[in-house]
């Protein structure tokens, strides 16, 4: 999305997206214990989680639509002497073979669109993930303060015209909705938490593919 692409082009726009989320960092020992080697960071932004995962010893790939994010992440990885295979791409069509990854991280990404877009993206995650592979993701909660604002273009999907990033469709779910979208995963952790401000609730999820 162009709003994020422009944000990643300035130090001010990047400043809140440089520190890895504590929930993600806390899962690293679990991924290591599970023998995870190859990880995809889908929607890597400016690279904060991809770099942290690479520092932990994983082989990391990253996909994001933002050209400015890609440039910054590549430079950051180079400065840190880390090898990460970053690329520009769309979350609904991933450029990887079936069963390629041991784990996938997609943080604050897959709810940007209609439910059909979320379903298509999750289908791609399932395709490139190995059997019983791990998933770290967020979904946008119906407890979020923006839920119900703007125009409802389909059930639980809203667009707020003229509000930058919020002018793109956002799909919200409750616990039942989260379980339905991720029906092919066992949700080992699924917690509705505030992120980046009061009443900005997101489902923070650590799951494992059922098959």
N, C-alpha and C positions, 0 to 999 in steps of 0.2 A: 504494500500500500504506500502511496506517495507521501502520506503524512509521516509515516515512520521513516521513509527514505530521507526526507528532509531533516527530521529530528537527528538522525544518526550523522548528519553532515556537520554538526556543531558540537563543541565541547559542552555547551549548556544542555543541548538535547540528549547527550549521552550520559550526563552525570549521574542520573538515577538508575542507570542500567549497566554499571561497571562491576558491581559486587554480586557474587553468586547468591542465590536465595538459600537461606539456611536449611529449608526442607530438602533441597537438592543435595547440598553438601552432606547432610546427615545420612543420605541414602548411599553414599559412595562406599562405605565399608560393607554394606549389604551386597552391592553389586560385585565388589571384589571377592567376597566370600562365596558368591554364586558362580564365580569363574568367568564373569563377563570380560570380554576382550574388545570387541568392536562395537562402538556406540555412535548413533546418529543424534545430532542436535538439530532438530527441525525447527526453523525459525530462530536462528542463533542470535539475531539482533546485532550486537557489536562484538559478541564472542565470549561474554563473561563465563558462561557455563562450559562452553567447549574448551576454553583454556584450563579451567579448573579440572575438568575430566582428563584432559591430556596430562596435566601435572600429576594426576593420580595414577598414571600409567596405562590408561586406556588408549586404544587406537580410535581416533575421533574423526568423524565426518560431519560436515555442516551444510545445511541448505537454508537459504533465505532469499526473499525477493529483492531485498534492498541492495543496490549497487554501492551506496555509501557505507552501509553496514559491512558489506563484504570487504571493501577496501580497508576500513578501520580494523576489522578482525584479522585480516591477513598481516597487516603491519604490527598489530599487537602480538600475534603469535611469533612473528619473526624476531621481534625485540626480546621475547621470552625464550627464544631458541626452541620452539615447539613446532612439530610437524603436524598440521591439521589440514585435511582435505576439504576446504571450503568451496562452495559453488553457489551461484544464483540458480533459483528454481522455484517451482510452484509446489505447494504442499499436497495438491491433489494428484500430482503425477511425478513420482519420485524416480530418479535416474539410477536405480539399483536393482540388482537381481533379487529374485525371491529368496527368502530365508538368509539374508545377507548380514543382519545385525543381531547381536546378542541382547542389546538394549536400545531403547529409543527415549530421548528426552524431547518433549515439545511443550515449552513453558509459556503460557499466555499467548497461544497461537491458534489452536484449532477451532475456537469458537468465533473467529472472525469470518462470518459468512452465514449463509442459510443452513438449516439442518441438513439439507442435501449435500452441501459442501463439507460439513463436518463428517457426515457419513462416508463420503467419498475419501476424505483424508484418512479417516480411521481404517477404511478398507485398505488403503495403501500402506499404512503402518503395519497392519496385520500381514500383508503380503511380504514385506521386506524383513519382517521380524522372524527369527528362528522359532521353532516350536518351543513353547514354555519360556519364551523370551520376556524380558521385563520392560515395562512402560512407566515413565515418569511424565505426568502431564497435569495441566490445569484445565478446568472448565469454568465458565462464568456462572456464578450463582444467582438464583432469583432473589437472594437477599441483598445483592449489590444495589447501591443507592441509585444507580441509573436504570434499574429494571422498571419498565413501564414508561420511560420517557421517550419522546419522539414518536415516530410512526411505526406501528406494528405491522410489518410486511407479511408475516406469517405467525402462527402461535409461538410466543416467547422469543421472537426475533425482531429487534428494533433498530431503526435508523434515526439518528438525530442530525438533521440537515444543518450544514454549516458549522459543525463542531469538530472539524479536523478528523482525527482517527475515529471518532464516534459516528461520523457520517457514513462509515462502512457498516454493513449489517453485523450485528452482534447477537449471538444466540445464547440464551440463558437456560439453565436447568436446575431442578431440585435434585434431591438424592435419587429419586426414582428415574428421572431423566438421565442422570449420569450413568446409572446402572444399565439403562436401555442402550445408550450410545456405545457403551463399552461392554456389551453383553458377552463378548468373547474373551473377556479378561476376568480373572479373580482380582477383586479390589482389596489388596492387602491393607492399604491405608486409604481412606477417603474422608478428608476432613474439610469442613467449610470454615475458611479462615479469612480474616481481613488481610489485604495486601495493599501497600502503598497508600494508606490513608484510611480514615474512619469510614466504615460501612462499605468499603470496596471488597466485597466478599467473593472469593474464588474457591472452588473445590480443588484441593491439592491431593493428588492421587499417585499412589505407587501400586502398580498392578503387575500381574503375570498372565501371559497368554494361556488360555485353558488347553490349547492344543499345540 
